Amino acid sequence: MADELEAAWIAHGEEGEVLGAVGLRPSPAHGSEVVGGALFGLHALQVASALALQARQDGGRSTLSRTAAC
């Protein structure tokens, strides 16, 4: 699926652990759609919100790898 993504973001914790990831893939009906999300954990809601916000803000830009610190 990675080869289909227009852009992707990964959220890392303080110790470098992956807390979640999202990507944008082409959608004939909507232009792009977000796939992925936060891993289960104490801060899952905050991580999911941060990833969704970042994807929304950067969605028009074509960048394959971004990193968001949470």
All heavy atoms as TSV, in Angstrom:
chain	resi	resn	atom	element	x	y	z
A	1	MET	N	N	0.813	-1.187	0.000
A	1	MET	CA	C	0.000	0.000	0.000
A	1	MET	C	C	0.862	1.258	0.000
A	1	MET	O	O	0.431	2.280	-0.504
A	1	MET	CB	C	-0.930	0.014	1.207
A	1	MET	CG	C	-1.737	1.294	1.273
A	1	MET	SD	S	-2.723	1.516	2.741
A	1	MET	CE	C	-4.146	0.586	2.300
A	2	ALA	N	N	2.063	1.200	0.557
A	2	ALA	CA	C	2.903	2.391	0.649
A	2	ALA	C	C	3.150	3.037	-0.707
A	2	ALA	O	O	3.254	4.262	-0.794
A	2	ALA	CB	C	4.224	2.055	1.326
A	3	ASP	N	N	3.234	2.250	-1.754
A	3	ASP	CA	C	3.468	2.814	-3.084
A	3	ASP	C	C	2.253	3.575	-3.616
A	3	ASP	O	O	2.370	4.338	-4.567
A	3	ASP	CB	C	3.913	1.738	-4.064
A	3	ASP	CG	C	2.926	0.593	-4.183
A	3	ASP	OD1	O	2.174	0.352	-3.228
A	3	ASP	OD2	O	2.921	-0.068	-5.233
A	4	GLU	N	N	1.084	3.413	-2.998
A	4	GLU	CA	C	-0.125	4.134	-3.402
A	4	GLU	C	C	-0.280	5.474	-2.689
A	4	GLU	O	O	-1.085	6.300	-3.097
A	4	GLU	CB	C	-1.370	3.299	-3.093
A	4	GLU	CG	C	-1.468	2.010	-3.861
A	4	GLU	CD	C	-2.698	1.215	-3.455
A	4	GLU	OE1	O	-3.654	1.813	-2.947
A	4	GLU	OE2	O	-2.688	0.001	-3.659
A	5	LEU	N	N	0.465	5.688	-1.605
A	5	LEU	CA	C	0.276	6.884	-0.784
A	5	LEU	C	C	0.828	8.135	-1.453
A	5	LEU	O	O	1.887	8.119	-2.059
A	5	LEU	CB	C	0.950	6.707	0.575
A	5	LEU	CG	C	0.389	5.602	1.460
A	5	LEU	CD1	C	1.192	5.526	2.752
A	5	LEU	CD2	C	-1.079	5.813	1.751
A	6	GLU	N	N	0.086	9.227	-1.284
A	6	GLU	CA	C	0.533	10.527	-1.763
A	6	GLU	C	C	1.398	11.212	-0.705
A	6	GLU	O	O	2.253	12.024	-1.026
A	6	GLU	CB	C	-0.683	11.409	-2.070
A	6	GLU	CG	C	-1.555	10.858	-3.166
A	6	GLU	CD	C	-2.839	11.639	-3.334
A	6	GLU	OE1	O	-3.240	12.383	-2.412
A	6	GLU	OE2	O	-3.454	11.497	-4.404
A	7	ALA	N	N	1.154	10.906	0.563
A	7	ALA	CA	C	1.892	11.482	1.682
A	7	ALA	C	C	1.679	10.592	2.898
A	7	ALA	O	O	0.713	9.826	2.944
A	7	ALA	CB	C	1.397	12.894	1.977
A	8	ALA	N	N	2.582	10.696	3.884
A	8	ALA	CA	C	2.460	9.880	5.092
A	8	ALA	C	C	3.071	10.611	6.277
A	8	ALA	O	O	3.998	11.412	6.112
A	8	ALA	CB	C	3.150	8.540	4.905
A	9	TRP	N	N	2.528	10.334	7.469
A	9	TRP	CA	C	2.997	10.942	8.709
A	9	TRP	C	C	3.070	9.880	9.796
A	9	TRP	O	O	2.209	9.012	9.871
A	9	TRP	CB	C	2.050	12.051	9.169
A	9	TRP	CG	C	1.947	13.168	8.182
A	9	TRP	CD1	C	2.664	14.323	8.178
A	9	TRP	CD2	C	1.071	13.251	7.059
A	9	TRP	NE1	N	2.302	15.103	7.113
A	9	TRP	CE2	C	1.315	14.463	6.407
A	9	TRP	CE3	C	0.113	12.391	6.523
A	9	TRP	CZ2	C	0.638	14.861	5.262
A	9	TRP	CZ3	C	-0.558	12.777	5.380
A	9	TRP	CH2	C	-0.303	14.005	4.768
A	10	ILE	N	N	4.086	9.973	10.640
A	10	ILE	CA	C	4.275	9.040	11.755
A	10	ILE	C	C	4.404	9.848	13.033
A	10	ILE	O	O	5.144	10.839	13.074
A	10	ILE	CB	C	5.537	8.178	11.562
A	10	ILE	CG1	C	5.459	7.378	10.267
A	10	ILE	CG2	C	5.750	7.256	12.755
A	10	ILE	CD1	C	6.754	6.688	9.899
A	11	ALA	N	N	3.706	9.435	14.083
A	11	ALA	CA	C	3.823	10.078	15.395
A	11	ALA	C	C	4.705	9.209	16.277
A	11	ALA	O	O	4.488	8.004	16.386
A	11	ALA	CB	C	2.448	10.236	16.034
A	12	HIS	N	N	5.707	9.835	16.887
A	12	HIS	CA	C	6.640	9.141	17.772
A	12	HIS	C	C	6.473	9.662	19.198
A	12	HIS	O	O	6.225	10.846	19.402
A	12	HIS	CB	C	8.086	9.383	17.345
A	12	HIS	CG	C	8.424	8.796	16.017
A	12	HIS	ND1	N	8.771	7.479	15.849
A	12	HIS	CD2	C	8.457	9.343	14.778
A	12	HIS	CE1	C	9.015	7.247	14.578
A	12	HIS	NE2	N	8.821	8.364	13.899
A	13	GLY	N	N	6.667	8.778	20.169
A	13	GLY	CA	C	6.655	9.166	21.572
A	13	GLY	C	C	8.008	9.710	21.988
A	13	GLY	O	O	8.937	9.809	21.180
A	14	GLU	N	N	8.122	10.056	23.254
A	14	GLU	CA	C	9.346	10.656	23.785
A	14	GLU	C	C	10.562	9.747	23.636
A	14	GLU	O	O	11.684	10.223	23.521
A	14	GLU	CB	C	9.153	11.032	25.247
A	14	GLU	CG	C	8.174	12.160	25.450
A	14	GLU	CD	C	7.978	12.497	26.914
A	14	GLU	OE1	O	8.692	11.954	27.773
A	14	GLU	OE2	O	7.095	13.321	27.190
A	15	GLU	N	N	10.353	8.447	23.663
A	15	GLU	CA	C	11.469	7.508	23.560
A	15	GLU	C	C	11.636	6.952	22.145
A	15	GLU	O	O	12.340	5.971	21.937
A	15	GLU	CB	C	11.279	6.378	24.566
A	15	GLU	CG	C	11.286	6.884	26.004
A	15	GLU	CD	C	11.054	5.778	27.013
A	15	GLU	OE1	O	11.173	4.591	26.657
A	15	GLU	OE2	O	10.734	6.109	28.161
A	16	GLY	N	N	10.971	7.568	21.180
A	16	GLY	CA	C	11.101	7.166	19.787
A	16	GLY	C	C	10.135	6.087	19.336
A	16	GLY	O	O	10.147	5.694	18.174
A	17	GLU	N	N	9.301	5.603	20.245
A	17	GLU	CA	C	8.349	4.558	19.866
A	17	GLU	C	C	7.264	5.126	18.946
A	17	GLU	O	O	6.890	6.282	19.055
A	17	GLU	CB	C	7.719	3.911	21.104
A	17	GLU	CG	C	6.759	4.805	21.875
A	17	GLU	CD	C	7.389	5.781	22.857
A	17	GLU	OE1	O	8.592	6.070	22.759
A	17	GLU	OE2	O	6.648	6.280	23.714
A	18	VAL	N	N	6.791	4.302	18.041
A	18	VAL	CA	C	5.733	4.720	17.119
A	18	VAL	C	C	4.397	4.682	17.854
A	18	VAL	O	O	4.033	3.673	18.448
A	18	VAL	CB	C	5.688	3.807	15.873
A	18	VAL	CG1	C	4.490	4.142	14.995
A	18	VAL	CG2	C	6.976	3.931	15.082
A	19	LEU	N	N	3.685	5.805	17.817
A	19	LEU	CA	C	2.374	5.911	18.458
A	19	LEU	C	C	1.231	5.830	17.454
A	19	LEU	O	O	0.088	5.587	17.827
A	19	LEU	CB	C	2.278	7.229	19.239
A	19	LEU	CG	C	3.329	7.438	20.326
A	19	LEU	CD1	C	3.176	8.822	20.942
A	19	LEU	CD2	C	3.227	6.357	21.387
A	20	GLY	N	N	1.541	6.044	16.191
A	20	GLY	CA	C	0.519	5.971	15.156
A	20	GLY	C	C	1.068	6.461	13.830
A	20	GLY	O	O	2.160	7.022	13.763
A	21	ALA	N	N	0.308	6.228	12.783
A	21	ALA	CA	C	0.710	6.662	11.447
A	21	ALA	C	C	-0.528	6.804	10.571
A	21	ALA	O	O	-1.494	6.056	10.733
A	21	ALA	CB	C	1.670	5.654	10.828
A	22	VAL	N	N	-0.492	7.775	9.691
A	22	VAL	CA	C	-1.562	7.943	8.705
A	22	VAL	C	C	-0.935	8.240	7.356
A	22	VAL	O	O	0.213	8.688	7.269
A	22	VAL	CB	C	-2.567	9.067	9.071
A	22	VAL	CG1	C	-3.286	8.765	10.365
A	22	VAL	CG2	C	-1.903	10.416	9.118
A	23	GLY	N	N	-1.702	7.988	6.320
A	23	GLY	CA	C	-1.273	8.314	4.973
A	23	GLY	C	C	-2.455	8.789	4.158
A	23	GLY	O	O	-3.610	8.568	4.526
A	24	LEU	N	N	-2.165	9.474	3.070
A	24	LEU	CA	C	-3.196	9.901	2.128
A	24	LEU	C	C	-3.061	9.064	0.879
A	24	LEU	O	O	-1.977	8.950	0.313
A	24	LEU	CB	C	-3.022	11.376	1.751
A	24	LEU	CG	C	-3.348	12.410	2.793
A	24	LEU	CD1	C	-3.071	13.807	2.226
A	24	LEU	CD2	C	-4.785	12.312	3.244
A	25	ARG	N	N	-4.163	8.459	0.467
A	25	ARG	CA	C	-4.144	7.720	-0.792
A	25	ARG	C	C	-5.202	8.319	-1.705
A	25	ARG	O	O	-6.206	8.889	-1.240
A	25	ARG	CB	C	-4.356	6.236	-0.573
A	25	ARG	CG	C	-5.735	5.850	-0.134
A	25	ARG	CD	C	-5.840	4.350	-0.013
A	25	ARG	NE	N	-7.158	3.997	0.488
A	25	ARG	CZ	C	-7.495	2.797	0.874
A	25	ARG	NH1	N	-6.617	1.819	0.833
A	25	ARG	NH2	N	-8.705	2.546	1.307
A	26	PRO	N	N	-5.002	8.197	-3.015
A	26	PRO	CA	C	-5.970	8.752	-3.960
A	26	PRO	C	C	-7.342	8.102	-3.814
A	26	PRO	O	O	-7.443	6.907	-3.541
A	26	PRO	CB	C	-5.369	8.418	-5.323
A	26	PRO	CG	C	-3.945	8.085	-5.068
A	26	PRO	CD	C	-3.874	7.569	-3.672
A	27	SER	N	N	-8.366	8.906	-3.957
A	27	SER	CA	C	-9.742	8.425	-3.917
A	27	SER	C	C	-10.506	9.039	-5.089
A	27	SER	O	O	-10.604	10.266	-5.164
A	27	SER	CB	C	-10.414	8.836	-2.601
A	27	SER	OG	O	-11.806	8.613	-2.655
A	28	PRO	N	N	-11.031	8.223	-5.980
A	28	PRO	CA	C	-11.763	8.767	-7.122
A	28	PRO	C	C	-12.964	9.616	-6.698
A	28	PRO	O	O	-13.299	10.592	-7.353
A	28	PRO	CB	C	-12.235	7.524	-7.883
A	28	PRO	CG	C	-11.400	6.399	-7.391
A	28	PRO	CD	C	-10.959	6.773	-6.013
A	29	ALA	N	N	-13.586	9.268	-5.592
A	29	ALA	CA	C	-14.779	9.988	-5.153
A	29	ALA	C	C	-14.459	11.267	-4.388
A	29	ALA	O	O	-15.246	12.213	-4.404
A	29	ALA	CB	C	-15.634	9.068	-4.274
A	30	HIS	N	N	-13.302	11.313	-3.697
A	30	HIS	CA	C	-13.035	12.439	-2.799
A	30	HIS	C	C	-11.702	13.129	-3.028
A	30	HIS	O	O	-11.360	14.040	-2.294
A	30	HIS	CB	C	-13.095	11.968	-1.346
A	30	HIS	CG	C	-14.368	11.282	-1.007
A	30	HIS	ND1	N	-15.570	11.951	-0.891
A	30	HIS	CD2	C	-14.645	9.983	-0.782
A	30	HIS	CE1	C	-16.529	11.090	-0.605
A	30	HIS	NE2	N	-15.998	9.879	-0.534
A	31	GLY	N	N	-10.936	12.704	-3.997
A	31	GLY	CA	C	-9.611	13.269	-4.231
A	31	GLY	C	C	-8.553	12.504	-3.454
A	31	GLY	O	O	-7.667	11.914	-4.015
A	32	SER	N	N	-8.669	12.529	-2.117
A	32	SER	CA	C	-7.765	11.787	-1.240
A	32	SER	C	C	-8.540	11.310	-0.020
A	32	SER	O	O	-9.539	11.916	0.365
A	32	SER	CB	C	-6.622	12.679	-0.745
A	32	SER	OG	O	-5.784	13.059	-1.794
A	33	GLU	N	N	-8.042	10.229	0.577
A	33	GLU	CA	C	-8.640	9.753	1.824
A	33	GLU	C	C	-7.525	9.382	2.790
A	33	GLU	O	O	-6.443	8.975	2.380
A	33	GLU	CB	C	-9.571	8.573	1.598
A	33	GLU	CG	C	-8.907	7.329	1.056
A	33	GLU	CD	C	-9.905	6.206	0.796
A	33	GLU	OE1	O	-11.058	6.296	1.238
A	33	GLU	OE2	O	-9.513	5.232	0.140
A	34	VAL	N	N	-7.795	9.563	4.076
A	34	VAL	CA	C	-6.834	9.255	5.127
A	34	VAL	C	C	-6.979	7.791	5.511
A	34	VAL	O	O	-8.084	7.297	5.709
A	34	VAL	CB	C	-7.064	10.144	6.377
A	34	VAL	CG1	C	-6.117	9.756	7.501
A	34	VAL	CG2	C	-6.896	11.607	6.022
A	35	VAL	N	N	-5.848	7.084	5.604
A	35	VAL	CA	C	-5.827	5.703	6.069
A	35	VAL	C	C	-4.834	5.605	7.222
A	35	VAL	O	O	-3.856	6.328	7.270
A	35	VAL	CB	C	-5.449	4.713	4.945
A	35	VAL	CG1	C	-6.511	4.684	3.864
A	35	VAL	CG2	C	-4.100	5.049	4.337
A	36	GLY	N	N	-5.108	4.728	8.163
A	36	GLY	CA	C	-4.219	4.536	9.310
A	36	GLY	C	C	-4.840	5.105	10.568
A	36	GLY	O	O	-6.056	5.291	10.649
A	37	GLY	N	N	-4.015	5.405	11.552
A	37	GLY	CA	C	-4.511	5.966	12.801
A	37	GLY	C	C	-3.530	5.735	13.935
A	37	GLY	O	O	-2.375	5.381	13.729
A	38	ALA	N	N	-4.013	5.928	15.149
A	38	ALA	CA	C	-3.198	5.795	16.349
A	38	ALA	C	C	-3.238	4.362	16.861
A	38	ALA	O	O	-4.241	3.666	16.710
A	38	ALA	CB	C	-3.707	6.740	17.436
A	39	LEU	N	N	-2.141	3.948	17.475
A	39	LEU	CA	C	-2.112	2.662	18.148
A	39	LEU	C	C	-2.830	2.793	19.481
A	39	LEU	O	O	-2.880	3.878	20.076
A	39	LEU	CB	C	-0.669	2.204	18.370
A	39	LEU	CG	C	0.156	1.999	17.096
A	39	LEU	CD1	C	1.585	1.652	17.458
A	39	LEU	CD2	C	-0.457	0.911	16.238
A	40	PHE	N	N	-3.375	1.703	19.973
A	40	PHE	CA	C	-4.080	1.726	21.248
A	40	PHE	C	C	-3.123	2.130	22.360
A	40	PHE	O	O	-1.997	1.660	22.424
A	40	PHE	CB	C	-4.678	0.349	21.544
A	40	PHE	CG	C	-5.459	0.305	22.820
A	40	PHE	CD1	C	-6.742	0.806	22.870
A	40	PHE	CD2	C	-4.899	-0.202	23.973
A	40	PHE	CE1	C	-7.466	0.777	24.042
A	40	PHE	CE2	C	-5.608	-0.242	25.153
A	40	PHE	CZ	C	-6.896	0.251	25.193
A	41	GLY	N	N	-3.564	3.014	23.222
A	41	GLY	CA	C	-2.723	3.437	24.332
A	41	GLY	C	C	-3.336	4.620	25.056
A	41	GLY	O	O	-4.395	5.131	24.689
A	42	LEU	N	N	-2.628	5.074	26.063
A	42	LEU	CA	C	-3.104	6.144	26.932
A	42	LEU	C	C	-3.413	7.432	26.174
A	42	LEU	O	O	-4.378	8.117	26.466
A	42	LEU	CB	C	-2.053	6.411	28.025
A	42	LEU	CG	C	-2.386	7.472	29.057
A	42	LEU	CD1	C	-3.647	7.092	29.833
A	42	LEU	CD2	C	-1.223	7.654	30.009
A	43	HIS	N	N	-2.609	7.753	25.164
A	43	HIS	CA	C	-2.772	9.016	24.445
A	43	HIS	C	C	-3.304	8.823	23.025
A	43	HIS	O	O	-3.079	9.663	22.157
A	43	HIS	CB	C	-1.435	9.759	24.404
A	43	HIS	CG	C	-0.894	10.065	25.759
A	43	HIS	ND1	N	-1.458	10.998	26.587
A	43	HIS	CD2	C	0.143	9.525	26.440
A	43	HIS	CE1	C	-0.789	11.038	27.718
A	43	HIS	NE2	N	0.195	10.147	27.662
A	44	ALA	N	N	-4.005	7.749	22.781
A	44	ALA	CA	C	-4.469	7.421	21.436
A	44	ALA	C	C	-5.337	8.522	20.831
A	44	ALA	O	O	-5.177	8.853	19.651
A	44	ALA	CB	C	-5.220	6.095	21.430
A	45	LEU	N	N	-6.220	9.122	21.608
A	45	LEU	CA	C	-7.089	10.175	21.082
A	45	LEU	C	C	-6.277	11.398	20.663
A	45	LEU	O	O	-6.492	11.953	19.583
A	45	LEU	CB	C	-8.153	10.572	22.108
A	45	LEU	CG	C	-9.142	11.644	21.684
A	45	LEU	CD1	C	-9.906	11.217	20.432
A	45	LEU	CD2	C	-10.117	11.941	22.803
A	46	GLN	N	N	-5.325	11.797	21.486
A	46	GLN	CA	C	-4.489	12.953	21.157
A	46	GLN	C	C	-3.619	12.669	19.935
A	46	GLN	O	O	-3.437	13.535	19.080
A	46	GLN	CB	C	-3.598	13.340	22.347
A	46	GLN	CG	C	-4.363	13.884	23.520
A	46	GLN	CD	C	-4.809	12.810	24.512
A	46	GLN	OE1	O	-4.877	11.626	24.196
A	46	GLN	NE2	N	-5.121	13.225	25.719
A	47	VAL	N	N	-3.077	11.462	19.857
A	47	VAL	CA	C	-2.239	11.085	18.715
A	47	VAL	C	C	-3.075	11.076	17.434
A	47	VAL	O	O	-2.661	11.631	16.410
A	47	VAL	CB	C	-1.572	9.714	18.944
A	47	VAL	CG1	C	-0.890	9.220	17.679
A	47	VAL	CG2	C	-0.576	9.796	20.100
A	48	ALA	N	N	-4.246	10.470	17.483
A	48	ALA	CA	C	-5.115	10.420	16.310
A	48	ALA	C	C	-5.502	11.824	15.856
A	48	ALA	O	O	-5.478	12.127	14.653
A	48	ALA	CB	C	-6.366	9.593	16.616
A	49	SER	N	N	-5.829	12.682	16.807
A	49	SER	CA	C	-6.203	14.062	16.476
A	49	SER	C	C	-5.036	14.816	15.843
A	49	SER	O	O	-5.211	15.533	14.851
A	49	SER	CB	C	-6.671	14.802	17.725
A	49	SER	OG	O	-7.849	14.228	18.233
A	50	ALA	N	N	-3.837	14.657	16.410
A	50	ALA	CA	C	-2.659	15.343	15.872
A	50	ALA	C	C	-2.333	14.860	14.461
A	50	ALA	O	O	-2.020	15.668	13.579
A	50	ALA	CB	C	-1.464	15.125	16.803
A	51	LEU	N	N	-2.413	13.563	14.244
A	51	LEU	CA	C	-2.138	13.020	12.910
A	51	LEU	C	C	-3.174	13.492	11.895
A	51	LEU	O	O	-2.833	13.872	10.778
A	51	LEU	CB	C	-2.088	11.498	12.958
A	51	LEU	CG	C	-0.835	10.895	13.591
A	51	LEU	CD1	C	-1.043	9.416	13.867
A	51	LEU	CD2	C	0.376	11.115	12.704
A	52	ALA	N	N	-4.445	13.480	12.277
A	52	ALA	CA	C	-5.507	13.924	11.368
A	52	ALA	C	C	-5.355	15.406	11.032
A	52	ALA	O	O	-5.512	15.806	9.868
A	52	ALA	CB	C	-6.877	13.652	11.981
A	53	LEU	N	N	-5.020	16.214	12.027
A	53	LEU	CA	C	-4.829	17.645	11.800
A	53	LEU	C	C	-3.644	17.892	10.868
A	53	LEU	O	O	-3.727	18.689	9.940
A	53	LEU	CB	C	-4.625	18.372	13.126
A	53	LEU	CG	C	-4.400	19.870	13.043
A	53	LEU	CD1	C	-5.603	20.563	12.408
A	53	LEU	CD2	C	-4.138	20.439	14.426
A	54	GLN	N	N	-2.547	17.187	11.112
A	54	GLN	CA	C	-1.373	17.358	10.261
A	54	GLN	C	C	-1.669	16.927	8.825
A	54	GLN	O	O	-1.277	17.605	7.878
A	54	GLN	CB	C	-0.196	16.558	10.813
A	54	GLN	CG	C	1.127	16.948	10.211
A	54	GLN	CD	C	1.538	18.359	10.588
A	54	GLN	OE1	O	1.483	18.735	11.749
A	54	GLN	NE2	N	1.932	19.138	9.614
A	55	ALA	N	N	-2.367	15.819	8.659
A	55	ALA	CA	C	-2.730	15.355	7.317
A	55	ALA	C	C	-3.637	16.369	6.626
A	55	ALA	O	O	-3.493	16.629	5.432
A	55	ALA	CB	C	-3.413	13.995	7.389
A	56	ARG	N	N	-4.547	16.955	7.381
A	56	ARG	CA	C	-5.452	17.955	6.800
A	56	ARG	C	C	-4.682	19.199	6.375
A	56	ARG	O	O	-4.915	19.754	5.306
A	56	ARG	CB	C	-6.526	18.323	7.808
A	56	ARG	CG	C	-7.509	19.326	7.275
A	56	ARG	CD	C	-8.600	19.611	8.257
A	56	ARG	NE	N	-9.556	20.530	7.681
A	56	ARG	CZ	C	-10.313	21.326	8.375
A	56	ARG	NH1	N	-10.276	21.303	9.685
A	56	ARG	NH2	N	-11.148	22.130	7.781
A	57	GLN	N	N	-3.758	19.648	7.228
A	57	GLN	CA	C	-2.984	20.851	6.921
A	57	GLN	C	C	-2.047	20.648	5.735
A	57	GLN	O	O	-1.890	21.530	4.907
A	57	GLN	CB	C	-2.167	21.289	8.136
A	57	GLN	CG	C	-3.010	21.846	9.247
A	57	GLN	CD	C	-2.200	22.175	10.491
A	57	GLN	OE1	O	-1.040	21.807	10.625
A	57	GLN	NE2	N	-2.824	22.862	11.426
A	58	ASP	N	N	-1.412	19.488	5.668
A	58	ASP	CA	C	-0.432	19.218	4.620
A	58	ASP	C	C	-1.021	18.477	3.427
A	58	ASP	O	O	-0.302	18.213	2.473
A	58	ASP	CB	C	0.717	18.374	5.169
A	58	ASP	CG	C	1.569	19.115	6.176
A	58	ASP	OD1	O	1.419	20.334	6.314
A	58	ASP	OD2	O	2.390	18.445	6.837
A	59	GLY	N	N	-2.281	18.140	3.463
A	59	GLY	CA	C	-2.890	17.272	2.462
A	59	GLY	C	C	-2.683	17.665	1.021
A	59	GLY	O	O	-2.589	16.818	0.152
A	60	GLY	N	N	-2.578	18.926	0.742
A	60	GLY	CA	C	-2.388	19.373	-0.626
A	60	GLY	C	C	-0.956	19.274	-1.099
A	60	GLY	O	O	-0.670	19.445	-2.265
A	61	ARG	N	N	-0.042	18.989	-0.193
A	61	ARG	CA	C	1.377	18.886	-0.537
A	61	ARG	C	C	1.755	17.435	-0.765
A	61	ARG	O	O	1.310	16.563	-0.046
A	61	ARG	CB	C	2.236	19.474	0.581
A	61	ARG	CG	C	1.861	20.903	0.885
A	61	ARG	CD	C	2.675	21.424	2.014
A	61	ARG	NE	N	2.067	22.676	2.459
A	61	ARG	CZ	C	2.171	23.143	3.660
A	61	ARG	NH1	N	2.834	22.492	4.580
A	61	ARG	NH2	N	1.613	24.290	3.981
A	62	SER	N	N	2.603	17.175	-1.695
A	62	SER	CA	C	3.018	15.803	-1.988
A	62	SER	C	C	4.357	15.517	-1.319
A	62	SER	O	O	5.405	15.789	-1.859
A	62	SER	CB	C	3.126	15.610	-3.505
A	62	SER	OG	O	3.524	14.309	-3.785
A	63	THR	N	N	4.301	14.965	-0.115
A	63	THR	CA	C	5.505	14.604	0.637
A	63	THR	C	C	5.296	13.203	1.164
A	63	THR	O	O	4.335	12.954	1.871
A	63	THR	CB	C	5.715	15.571	1.815
A	63	THR	OG1	O	5.786	16.885	1.287
A	63	THR	CG2	C	6.990	15.253	2.548
A	64	LEU	N	N	6.201	12.292	0.855
A	64	LEU	CA	C	5.993	10.910	1.227
A	64	LEU	C	C	6.281	10.633	2.701
A	64	LEU	O	O	5.687	9.774	3.297
A	64	LEU	CB	C	6.824	9.978	0.352
A	64	LEU	CG	C	6.587	8.504	0.556
A	64	LEU	CD1	C	5.113	8.178	0.402
A	64	LEU	CD2	C	7.409	7.666	-0.375
A	65	SER	N	N	7.175	11.361	3.334
A	65	SER	CA	C	7.509	11.018	4.708
A	65	SER	C	C	7.615	12.270	5.565
A	65	SER	O	O	8.428	13.137	5.308
A	65	SER	CB	C	8.833	10.256	4.756
A	65	SER	OG	O	9.155	9.930	6.069
A	66	ARG	N	N	6.801	12.340	6.579
A	66	ARG	CA	C	6.838	13.418	7.568
A	66	ARG	C	C	6.844	12.779	8.930
A	66	ARG	O	O	6.317	11.686	9.119
A	66	ARG	CB	C	5.612	14.316	7.449
A	66	ARG	CG	C	5.477	15.013	6.129
A	66	ARG	CD	C	5.819	16.444	6.302
A	66	ARG	NE	N	5.921	17.043	4.992
A	66	ARG	CZ	C	5.637	18.275	4.741
A	66	ARG	NH1	N	5.210	19.052	5.680
A	66	ARG	NH2	N	5.798	18.766	3.546
A	67	THR	N	N	7.366	13.448	9.915
A	67	THR	CA	C	7.365	12.920	11.272
A	67	THR	C	C	6.738	13.946	12.195
A	67	THR	O	O	7.112	15.102	12.178
A	67	THR	CB	C	8.807	12.602	11.741
A	67	THR	OG1	O	9.367	11.673	10.845
A	67	THR	CG2	C	8.803	12.041	13.140
A	68	ALA	N	N	5.783	13.509	13.007
A	68	ALA	CA	C	5.149	14.367	13.999
A	68	ALA	C	C	5.527	13.866	15.379
A	68	ALA	O	O	5.372	12.689	15.672
A	68	ALA	CB	C	3.627	14.330	13.830
A	69	ALA	N	N	6.053	14.730	16.210
A	69	ALA	CA	C	6.404	14.342	17.573
A	69	ALA	C	C	5.195	14.578	18.477
A	69	ALA	O	O	4.557	15.615	18.396
A	69	ALA	CB	C	7.598	15.136	18.058
A	70	CYS	N	N	4.869	13.628	19.315
A	70	CYS	CA	C	3.744	13.760	20.248
A	70	CYS	C	C	4.238	13.618	21.665
A	70	CYS	O	O	5.163	12.966	21.951
A	70	CYS	CB	C	2.692	12.711	19.977
A	70	CYS	SG	S	1.870	12.951	18.413
